[in-house]
Amino acid sequence: MQKFLFVYYGGKMAATPVEQKKSMDDWMNWFKKQGKAVVDAGNPTMPGKIVSKTGAKVITGAAVTGYSIFNADNLDAAVAIAKTSPQLDGGEIAVYTITQVM
């Protein structure tokens, strides 16, 4: 079993409290369906900065809107999990293999 980082881009914020509850319920139900594959359900993220030796600047371009970590047998299996995510209703997911070095 390998670990995979799901990086969420885009998506939409529900406009009303009722829509927000439905969205949260959709996410919680999706995580529940994934069972033990969920390592870290993650959290939404806010705009950030990119840091280098010369300083820090506001990130431009597509902003990361959240992350999760999942277990899967391989990259194709992780992509199959991602394809069922509520994130795909207006957003995208980048799936990365996490390499264990220690």
TORMAR-22411 format. One record per residue: x, y, z of N, C-alpha, C, O in turn; residue in one letter. Coordinates in steps of 0.1 Angstrom, whole numbers, padded with zeros to 4 digits, always signed. Example, Ala and Ser with C-alpha at 12.3 -4.5 7.8 and 13.67 -1.06 7.14 Angstrom:
<atoms>
+0132-0057+0078+0123-0045+0078+0132-0033+0078+0142-0033+0085a +0128-0022+0071+0137-0011+0071+0129+0000+0079+0134+0011+0080s 
</atoms>
This chain:
<atoms>
+0008-0012+0000+0000+0000+0000+0009+0012+0000+0019+0013+0008m +0006+0022-0008+0013+0035-0009+0004+0046-0005-0008+0045-0004q +0011+0057-0001+0003+0069+0002+0003+0079-0010+0013+0080-0017k -0008+0086-0011-0010+0095-0022-0015+0109-0017-0024+0109-0008f -0009+0119-0022-0014+0133-0018-0023+0138-0029-0020+0138-0041l -0035+0141-0024-0045+0147-0033-0045+0162-0031-0047+0167-0019f -0042+0170-0041-0041+0185-0040-0053+0190-0048-0055+0188-0060v -0062+0197-0041-0074+0202-0047-0072+0216-0052-0067+0225-0046y -0077+0218-0064-0077+0231-0071-0091+0235-0075-0099+0227-0079y -0094+0248-0072-0107+0253-0077-0118+0248-0068-0117+0245-0057g -0130+0246-0075-0142+0242-0068-0150+0255-0065-0147+0266-0069g -0161+0253-0059-0170+0264-0056-0174+0264-0041-0176+0253-0036k -0176+0276-0036-0181+0277-0022-0196+0278-0023-0201+0286-0031m -0203+0270-0016-0218+0270-0015-0222+0284-0010-0216+0289-0001a -0233+0289-0016-0238+0303-0013-0246+0304+0000-0246+0314+0007a -0254+0294+0003-0263+0295+0014-0260+0284+0025-0253+0275+0022t -0264+0286+0037-0262+0277+0047-0267+0263+0044-0260+0253+0047p -0278+0262+0037-0283+0249+0033-0274+0242+0023-0271+0230+0024v -0269+0250+0013-0260+0244+0003-0247+0241+0010-0241+0231+0006e -0242+0249+0019-0230+0246+0026-0231+0233+0034-0221+0225+0034q -0242+0230+0041-0244+0218+0048-0244+0206+0038-0238+0196+0041k -0251+0208+0027-0251+0197+0017-0237+0194+0012-0233+0182+0011k -0230+0204+0009-0216+0202+0004-0207+0195+0015-0200+0185+0012s -0208+0199+0027-0201+0193+0038-0205+0178+0040-0197+0169+0042m -0218+0176+0039-0223+0162+0040-0218+0153+0029-0214+0142+0031d -0218+0159+0016-0212+0152+0005-0198+0148+0007-0194+0136+0005d -0190+0157+0012-0176+0154+0015-0174+0144+0026-0167+0134+0025w -0182+0145+0037-0181+0135+0048-0185+0122+0044-0179+0112+0048m -0196+0121+0036-0201+0108+0031-0190+0102+0021-0188+0089+0022n -0184+0110+0013-0173+0105+0004-0162+0099+0012-0157+0088+0009w -0157+0107+0022-0146+0102+0031-0150+0089+0037-0142+0079+0038f -0162+0088+0042-0167+0076+0049-0167+0064+0040-0163+0053+0044k -0171+0066+0027-0171+0055+0017-0157+0050+0014-0155+0039+0010k -0147+0059+0016-0133+0055+0013-0127+0046+0024-0117+0040+0022q -0134+0046+0036-0129+0038+0047-0115+0040+0051-0110+0051+0053g -0108+0028+0052-0094+0028+0057-0084+0034+0047-0073+0036+0050k -0089+0037+0035-0080+0043+0025-0076+0058+0029-0066+0063+0025a -0085+0064+0038-0083+0078+0042-0072+0078+0053-0074+0072+0064v -0061+0084+0050-0050+0086+0060-0052+0099+0067-0051+0099+0080v -0055+0109+0060-0057+0123+0065-0067+0129+0056-0064+0132+0044d -0079+0132+0061-0089+0138+0053-0085+0152+0048-0090+0157+0039a -0076+0158+0056-0071+0171+0052-0080+0182+0056-0088+0181+0065g -0078+0194+0049-0086+0206+0052-0085+0215+0040-0076+0213+0032n -0094+0224+0040-0093+0235+0029-0081+0244+0032-0077+0244+0044p -0076+0250+0022-0065+0260+0024-0069+0273+0019-0078+0275+0011t -0062+0283+0024-0065+0297+0020-0053+0301+0011-0042+0295+0011m -0054+0313+0004-0042+0317-0004-0030+0318+0005-0030+0322+0016p -0018+0315-0001-0006+0316+0006+0005+0323-0001+0003+0331-0011g +0017+0320+0003+0029+0326-0003+0039+0316-0007+0040+0305+0000k +0047+0318-0017+0058+0309-0021+0071+0315-0016+0073+0328-0017i +0079+0307-0009+0091+0312-0002+0103+0307-0009+0104+0296-0013v +0113+0316-0011+0126+0313-0017+0137+0320-0008+0133+0328+0001s +0149+0318-0011+0160+0325-0004+0159+0340-0006+0164+0347+0003k +0153+0345-0016+0152+0359-0019+0140+0365-0013+0138+0378-0014t +0131+0358-0007+0119+0364+0000+0107+0355-0002+0107+0343-0005g +0095+0361+0000+0082+0355-0001+0073+0363-0010+0073+0375-0008a +0066+0357-0018+0056+0364-0027+0043+0357-0028+0043+0345-0026k +0033+0364-0030+0019+0359-0031+0019+0349-0043+0024+0352-0054v +0013+0338-0041+0012+0328-0052+0002+0333-0062-0009+0337-0059i +0006+0332-0075-0003+0335-0086-0007+0323-0093+0000+0312-0092t -0017+0324-0101-0021+0312-0109-0031+0304-0101-0038+0309-0092g -0033+0291-0104-0043+0283-0097-0039+0281-0083-0028+0276-0080a -0048+0285-0074-0045+0283-0060-0049+0269-0055-0060+0264-0059a -0042+0264-0046-0045+0251-0039-0057+0255-0030-0056+0264-0022v -0068+0247-0030-0079+0250-0022-0081+0239-0011-0090+0240-0002t -0072+0229-0011-0073+0219+0000-0064+0207-0003-0057+0206-0014g -0064+0197+0006-0055+0185+0004-0061+0174+0012-0069+0176+0021y -0057+0162+0008-0060+0149+0016-0049+0139+0013-0042+0141+0003s -0048+0129+0021-0038+0119+0019-0046+0105+0020-0054+0103+0029i -0044+0097+0010-0050+0084+0009-0040+0073+0007-0029+0075+0002f -0044+0061+0011-0037+0049+0008-0043+0043-0004-0056+0043-0006n -0035+0037-0013-0040+0030-0025-0029+0020-0029-0018+0022-0026a -0033+0010-0037-0023+0001-0042-0014+0007-0052-0002+0003-0052d -0018+0016-0060-0009+0022-0070-0016+0036-0075-0027+0039-0070n -0009+0043-0084-0014+0056-0088-0027+0054-0095-0036+0063-0093l -0029+0044-0103-0042+0042-0110-0053+0040-0100-0064+0046-0102d -0051+0033-0089-0061+0031-0079-0064+0044-0072-0076+0047-0068a -0054+0052-0069-0056+0065-0063-0064+0075-0072-0073+0082-0067a -0061+0074-0085-0069+0082-0095-0083+0078-0095-0092+0086-0096v -0086+0065-0094-0099+0060-0093-0107+0066-0081-0119+0069-0082a -0100+0066-0070-0106+0073-0058-0109+0087-0061-0120+0092-0058i -0099+0094-0066-0101+0109-0069-0113+0111-0079-0120+0121-0077a -0115+0102-0088-0126+0104-0098-0140+0104-0091-0150+0108-0098k -0141+0099-0079-0154+0099-0072-0156+0110-0062-0166+0111-0056t -0146+0120-0062-0146+0130-0052-0156+0141-0056-0159+0145-0067s -0163+0147-0045-0172+0159-0048-0164+0171-0053-0170+0180-0058p -0151+0171-0052-0142+0182-0057-0144+0184-0072-0143+0195-0077q -0147+0173-0079-0148+0174-0093-0161+0181-0098-0162+0183-0110l -0169+0185-0089-0181+0194-0092-0176+0209-0092-0179+0216-0083d -0168+0212-0103-0163+0225-0104-0148+0227-0101-0143+0238-0103g -0141+0216-0097-0127+0217-0094-0119+0206-0100-0125+0198-0107g -0107+0205-0096-0098+0195-0101-0090+0189-0090-0089+0195-0079e -0083+0178-0092-0075+0171-0082-0062+0167-0089-0062+0160-0099i -0051+0171-0083-0038+0166-0087-0034+0154-0077-0036+0156-0065a -0030+0143-0082-0027+0131-0074-0012+0129-0075-0007+0126-0086v -0005+0129-0063+0009+0127-0063+0012+0114-0054+0006+0113-0044y +0022+0106-0058+0027+0095-0050+0036+0101-0040+0045+0109-0043t +0034+0097-0027+0043+0102-0016+0054+0091-0015+0051+0080-0012i +0066+0096-0017+0077+0087-0016+0082+0086-0002+0085+0097+0004t +0084+0074+0004+0089+0073+0017+0104+0072+0017+0110+0063+0011q +0110+0082+0023+0125+0082+0023+0131+0079+0037+0143+0076+0039v +0122+0079+0047+0127+0075+0061+0118+0065+0067+0120+0061+0078m 
</atoms>
